[in-house]
Amino acid sequence: GISHSIAFPWYDMSLDLGLQGSYLISDDEGTYPEPGDPDDEYSDFHDGLLSVALNIPANKYITVTPELDWSFPLSSDASDDMQRTNAGRSGKDNFFYGGISISLAF
């Protein structure tokens, strides 16, 4: 993965940008079968993650961070796997999600 943080000139805020990729290695076809061959285990590039987060210091010790992420497949087999594992929710191979975290540092 790679990331970059951009500092804003006000309130010590920063924008964090990130890009990550994963390679899935499985030796168990029961847990991760090859999408085109269920008798073979799956090993290939799997998913990428693009993220953007805004760090907002609330005070000296507390930071509030809203974040938005986009997950997407890195291969056609990964696309098939992600559609299969998301069949109960959306059946899509890429999706957006996000949240807000609050951190305490002292």
NUBA-69593 format. One record per residue (C-alpha): chain; residue in one letter; y, x, z. Coordinates in pm, whole numbers, m for minus. Layout:
// residues N
kette = A; rest = A; py = Y; px = X; pz = Z
...
***
This chain:
// residues 106
kette = A; rest = G; py = 0; px = 0; pz = 0
kette = A; rest = I; py = 363; px = 91; pz = m39
kette = A; rest = S; py = 667; px = m44; pz = 139
kette = A; rest = H; py = 1041; px = m4; pz = 153
kette = A; rest = S; py = 1296; px = m117; pz = 409
kette = A; rest = I; py = 1655; px = m198; pz = 317
kette = A; rest = A; py = 1905; px = m185; pz = 604
kette = A; rest = F; py = 2184; px = m440; pz = 602
kette = A; rest = P; py = 2530; px = m336; pz = 730
kette = A; rest = W; py = 2553; px = m624; pz = 977
kette = A; rest = Y; py = 2368; px = m709; pz = 1299
kette = A; rest = D; py = 2111; px = m427; pz = 1246
kette = A; rest = M; py = 1912; px = m655; pz = 1015
kette = A; rest = S; py = 1672; px = m518; pz = 754
kette = A; rest = L; py = 1470; px = m648; pz = 461
kette = A; rest = D; py = 1115; px = m512; pz = 437
kette = A; rest = L; py = 935; px = m522; pz = 101
kette = A; rest = G; py = 567; px = m438; pz = 64
kette = A; rest = L; py = 291; px = m423; pz = m195
kette = A; rest = Q; py = m74; px = m374; pz = m98
kette = A; rest = G; py = m404; px = m373; pz = m280
kette = A; rest = S; py = m764; px = m385; pz = m166
kette = A; rest = Y; py = m1103; px = m280; pz = m298
kette = A; rest = L; py = m1398; px = m473; pz = m156
kette = A; rest = I; py = m1732; px = m293; pz = m122
kette = A; rest = S; py = m2034; px = m499; pz = m22
kette = A; rest = D; py = m2400; px = m408; pz = 1
kette = A; rest = D; py = m2504; px = m765; pz = 91
kette = A; rest = E; py = m2536; px = m1016; pz = m193
kette = A; rest = G; py = m2579; px = m1295; pz = 64
kette = A; rest = T; py = m2233; px = m1238; pz = 209
kette = A; rest = Y; py = m2042; px = m1131; pz = m103
kette = A; rest = P; py = m2240; px = m1212; pz = m419
kette = A; rest = E; py = m2118; px = m1097; pz = m759
kette = A; rest = P; py = m1952; px = m1409; pz = m911
kette = A; rest = G; py = m2141; px = m1369; pz = m1241
kette = A; rest = D; py = m2471; px = m1262; pz = m1080
kette = A; rest = P; py = m2555; px = m1411; pz = m737
kette = A; rest = D; py = m2849; px = m1168; pz = m699
kette = A; rest = D; py = m2612; px = m868; pz = m700
kette = A; rest = E; py = m2357; px = m766; pz = m438
kette = A; rest = Y; py = m1984; px = m772; pz = m514
kette = A; rest = S; py = m1783; px = m448; pz = m528
kette = A; rest = D; py = m1453; px = m435; pz = m718
kette = A; rest = F; py = m1079; px = m444; pz = m680
kette = A; rest = H; py = m1016; px = m767; pz = m492
kette = A; rest = D; py = m669; px = m881; pz = m399
kette = A; rest = G; py = m308; px = m772; pz = m392
kette = A; rest = L; py = m41; px = m877; pz = m146
kette = A; rest = L; py = 331; px = m884; pz = m211
kette = A; rest = S; py = 539; px = m938; pz = 103
kette = A; rest = V; py = 902; px = m978; pz = 198
kette = A; rest = A; py = 1025; px = m996; pz = 558
kette = A; rest = L; py = 1367; px = m1018; pz = 718
kette = A; rest = N; py = 1401; px = m846; pz = 1057
kette = A; rest = I; py = 1667; px = m1019; pz = 1268
kette = A; rest = P; py = 1741; px = m861; pz = 1607
kette = A; rest = A; py = 1809; px = m1138; pz = 1860
kette = A; rest = N; py = 1911; px = m887; pz = 2127
kette = A; rest = K; py = 1833; px = m531; pz = 2236
kette = A; rest = Y; py = 1462; px = m606; pz = 2294
kette = A; rest = I; py = 1367; px = m907; pz = 2077
kette = A; rest = T; py = 1337; px = m927; pz = 1697
kette = A; rest = V; py = 1265; px = m1243; pz = 1498
kette = A; rest = T; py = 1097; px = m1186; pz = 1160
kette = A; rest = P; py = 1040; px = m1458; pz = 901
kette = A; rest = E; py = 798; px = m1340; pz = 630
kette = A; rest = L; py = 677; px = m1471; pz = 294
kette = A; rest = D; py = 360; px = m1335; pz = 130
kette = A; rest = W; py = 193; px = m1384; pz = m208
kette = A; rest = S; py = m178; px = m1305; pz = m240
kette = A; rest = F; py = m326; px = m1264; pz = m589
kette = A; rest = P; py = m651; px = m1135; pz = m748
kette = A; rest = L; py = m679; px = m787; pz = m898
kette = A; rest = S; py = m977; px = m856; pz = m1126
kette = A; rest = S; py = m1148; px = m1151; pz = m1295
kette = A; rest = D; py = m1439; px = m1132; pz = m1047
kette = A; rest = A; py = m1187; px = m1138; pz = m762
kette = A; rest = S; py = m1027; px = m1446; pz = m917
kette = A; rest = D; py = m1367; px = m1619; pz = m925
kette = A; rest = D; py = m1439; px = m1514; pz = m565
kette = A; rest = M; py = m1101; px = m1630; pz = m438
kette = A; rest = Q; py = m1138; px = m1967; pz = m615
kette = A; rest = R; py = m1485; px = m2008; pz = m462
kette = A; rest = T; py = m1375; px = m1922; pz = m108
kette = A; rest = N; py = m1065; px = m2147; pz = m133
kette = A; rest = A; py = m1253; px = m2443; pz = m285
kette = A; rest = G; py = m1213; px = m2655; pz = 30
kette = A; rest = R; py = m839; px = m2592; pz = 49
kette = A; rest = S; py = m692; px = m2553; pz = m296
kette = A; rest = G; py = m944; px = m2382; pz = m522
kette = A; rest = K; py = m668; px = m2148; pz = m638
kette = A; rest = D; py = m699; px = m1774; pz = m681
kette = A; rest = N; py = m341; px = m1698; pz = m571
kette = A; rest = F; py = m122; px = m1854; pz = m308
kette = A; rest = F; py = 194; px = m1820; pz = m102
kette = A; rest = Y; py = 201; px = m1829; pz = 274
kette = A; rest = G; py = 436; px = m1721; pz = 546
kette = A; rest = G; py = 536; px = m1743; pz = 905
kette = A; rest = I; py = 770; px = m1624; pz = 1173
kette = A; rest = S; py = 691; px = m1359; pz = 1430
kette = A; rest = I; py = 879; px = m1268; pz = 1745
kette = A; rest = S; py = 839; px = m915; pz = 1880
kette = A; rest = L; py = 937; px = m761; pz = 2211
kette = A; rest = A; py = 997; px = m387; pz = 2238
kette = A; rest = F; py = 1114; px = m206; pz = 2550
***
